[in-house]
Amino acid sequence: MSELIVKPEYKKKSIRSFVIRSGRITEGQRKAFEQWWPKYGLSLHAGRQDFDVVFGRSAPRVLEVGFGMGDSLLEMAKAEPDKDFIGIEVHRPGVGRLVNSAGLAGLDNLRVYMADANDVMGDCIADESIDRFQLYFPDPWHKTKHNKRRIVNSAFVQTVASKLRPAGICHMATDWEPYADYMMETMSAAPEYENTEGDYLFSERPAYRPITKFERRGDRLGHGVWDLLFSKSSS
């Protein structure tokens, strides 16, 4: 039996919000791809998906971009079995860990793309098909010369709005205060959204968002975390 080879999928673009890390994939993660990718993996090249068919039911749908090692997304999928979760990540070790953990837990409400989020959202996600969008702790690209790499910009938040159902939620979180302010300015300037907390106000962490180990460490060091909750305008 030949080994299943799964690589990140993306189209050629001039500026990307990520850099492919060179970290080695473990033997366990390699085996996870062989065993679990056929169940949990989705391909960018399959095009527009009918997720009612993919999940075998019609349920509230959550889309998360950049789930890292997948611990938070896994915990949410376990805690909210009434919802279907779609994760997008480009780094193979994190994807391998998530699909392995999901398989061992017997989850049926999770699927994963290993591709660029902009490509997936443009080619695979139907308009007004998502109930909650999540972007947690994206790379802030804090150097001025790198700001153009930030995933959050006016075009991106408009794309997210087009994928959200009316009154759907866009939830972002960051531990970098200048990026939090930038996110707030960008979201507040987008006419498609309303801040659920009021103009230019950050939110308390919703109960459904798990606290990550990095967040706990940051809290011990006195670092802040900023959550933004915006709903898509129904008008």
C-alpha positions in Angstrom: 0.0 0.0 0.0 1.5 3.3 -1.0 1.9 6.1 1.5 -0.7 8.9 1.3 1.0 12.2 0.6 -0.9 15.3 1.6 0.6 18.7 1.0 -0.8 22.2 1.5 -2.9 23.5 -1.4 -2.8 27.1 -2.6 -2.8 29.2 -5.7 0.0 31.5 -6.7 -0.4 34.9 -5.1 2.0 37.8 -4.6 1.4 38.4 -0.9 0.4 35.8 1.7 -0.4 36.1 5.4 1.7 33.0 6.3 5.1 31.5 5.9 5.3 27.7 5.5 7.4 26.5 8.5 10.0 23.8 8.0 9.2 21.8 11.1 9.3 18.1 10.6 6.1 16.1 10.8 6.3 13.3 13.3 5.7 9.6 12.5 2.5 9.8 14.4 1.3 12.7 12.4 2.3 10.9 9.2 0.2 7.9 10.2 -2.6 10.2 11.2 -2.8 11.5 7.6 -2.8 8.0 6.2 -5.6 6.9 8.6 -7.8 10.0 9.0 -7.3 12.4 6.1 -9.8 10.5 3.9 -12.5 11.1 6.5 -11.6 14.6 7.7 -9.7 16.2 4.8 -11.2 18.4 2.2 -9.5 19.5 -1.0 -9.4 23.1 -2.4 -9.5 21.6 -5.9 -12.9 20.0 -5.2 -14.5 23.5 -5.5 -17.7 24.7 -4.0 -19.0 22.3 -1.3 -22.5 21.5 -0.1 -21.7 21.0 3.6 -25.1 19.5 4.3 -23.9 16.6 2.1 -20.3 16.6 3.6 -21.6 16.3 7.2 -24.8 14.4 6.3 -27.0 16.9 8.1 -28.1 20.6 8.2 -26.6 22.3 11.3 -25.1 25.6 12.4 -21.7 25.9 10.8 -18.5 27.4 12.2 -15.5 28.2 10.1 -12.1 28.8 11.7 -9.0 30.1 9.9 -5.5 29.3 11.2 -6.2 26.7 14.0 -2.5 26.1 14.7 -2.1 22.7 16.4 -5.8 22.3 16.6 -6.3 22.0 20.4 -8.8 24.8 20.6 -10.8 23.8 17.6 -11.0 20.2 18.8 -12.3 21.2 22.2 -15.0 23.4 20.6 -16.1 20.6 18.3 -16.4 18.2 21.2 -18.2 20.8 23.3 -20.7 21.8 20.6 -21.8 18.5 18.8 -24.9 20.4 17.5 -22.6 22.4 15.3 -20.4 21.5 12.3 -16.8 22.9 12.3 -14.6 23.6 9.3 -10.9 24.4 10.0 -8.4 25.9 7.6 -4.6 25.6 8.3 -1.5 25.4 6.1 0.9 23.8 8.5 1.0 20.0 8.2 2.0 19.1 11.8 -1.0 21.0 13.2 -3.3 19.5 10.6 -1.9 16.0 11.3 -2.4 16.4 15.1 -5.9 17.6 14.7 -7.2 14.9 12.4 -5.5 12.3 14.6 -7.1 13.6 17.7 -10.5 14.0 16.0 -10.3 10.4 14.7 -9.4 9.0 18.1 -12.3 11.0 19.7 -14.7 9.7 17.0 -15.8 13.2 16.0 -18.1 13.5 13.0 -18.7 17.3 13.1 -15.2 18.4 11.9 -13.6 18.8 8.5 -10.3 20.3 7.5 -8.7 22.2 4.6 -4.9 22.3 4.4 -4.7 25.4 2.1 -4.6 29.1 2.0 -7.8 30.6 3.6 -8.3 33.1 0.9 -8.3 30.4 -1.7 -10.7 28.2 0.3 -13.1 31.0 1.0 -13.1 32.1 -2.6 -13.5 28.7 -4.2 -15.1 26.4 -1.7 -17.4 28.3 0.8 -20.8 29.3 -0.5 -22.1 32.8 0.3 -24.3 33.1 3.4 -23.5 29.5 4.5 -21.5 30.2 7.7 -23.0 31.0 11.2 -19.8 31.8 13.0 -16.3 32.8 11.7 -13.3 32.5 14.0 -9.8 34.0 13.6 -7.8 33.5 16.8 -4.3 34.9 17.3 -3.2 35.4 13.7 0.4 36.5 13.0 0.4 40.3 13.7 3.3 40.9 11.3 4.2 43.7 13.7 7.0 45.2 11.6 5.7 48.1 9.5 7.2 46.7 6.4 5.3 43.4 7.0 1.9 45.0 7.8 0.8 44.2 4.3 0.9 40.5 5.1 -1.7 40.8 7.8 -4.7 38.6 7.0 -7.1 41.2 8.3 -7.8 43.9 5.8 -10.9 45.5 4.3 -11.1 43.0 1.4 -10.8 40.0 3.8 -13.5 41.2 6.2 -15.8 41.8 3.3 -15.2 38.3 2.0 -16.0 37.0 5.5 -19.2 39.0 5.5 -20.2 37.5 2.2 -19.9 34.0 3.7 -21.8 34.8 6.9 -25.5 34.3 7.1 -27.5 37.4 8.2 -26.8 38.0 12.0 -23.8 35.6 11.7 -20.9 36.3 14.0 -17.3 37.3 13.1 -15.1 36.6 16.2 -11.4 37.6 16.3 -8.9 37.5 19.1 -5.3 38.7 19.4 -2.7 39.2 22.2 -1.0 42.0 20.3 -2.6 45.3 21.3 -1.6 47.3 18.2 -3.1 44.6 16.0 -6.3 44.6 18.2 -6.6 48.3 17.5 -6.1 47.7 13.8 -8.7 44.9 13.8 -11.1 47.2 15.6 -10.6 50.0 13.1 -10.9 47.7 10.1 -14.1 46.0 11.4 -15.7 49.2 12.5 -15.1 50.8 9.1 -16.9 47.8 7.4 -20.6 48.7 6.8 -21.5 45.0 6.7 -21.0 44.6 10.5 -22.2 45.8 13.8 -20.1 45.6 17.0 -22.1 43.4 19.4 -20.6 45.3 22.4 -21.1 48.8 21.0 -18.9 51.2 19.0 -15.1 50.5 19.4 -15.7 48.2 22.4 -13.9 44.9 22.9 -15.7 41.8 24.2 -15.2 39.5 27.1 -14.0 36.1 26.0 -17.1 34.1 25.0 -17.5 30.9 26.9 -17.2 28.8 23.8 -13.6 30.0 23.1 -11.1 27.8 25.1 -8.2 29.5 26.8 -5.0 28.3 25.1 -1.8 27.4 26.9 -0.1 30.5 25.4 -3.0 32.7 26.7 -2.5 31.3 30.2 1.2 31.9 30.0 0.6 35.4 28.7 -1.8 36.1 31.5 0.8 35.1 34.1 3.2 37.5 32.4 0.6 40.3 32.5 -0.1 40.2 28.8 -3.6 41.2 27.5 -5.9 39.4 25.1 -8.5 41.3 23.1 -11.7 39.7 21.7 -13.8 41.3 19.0 -17.3 40.2 18.3 -19.1 41.6 15.3 -22.4 40.5 13.8 -23.3 40.7 10.1 -26.0 43.3 9.6 -29.3 41.9 8.5 -30.2 44.9 6.4 
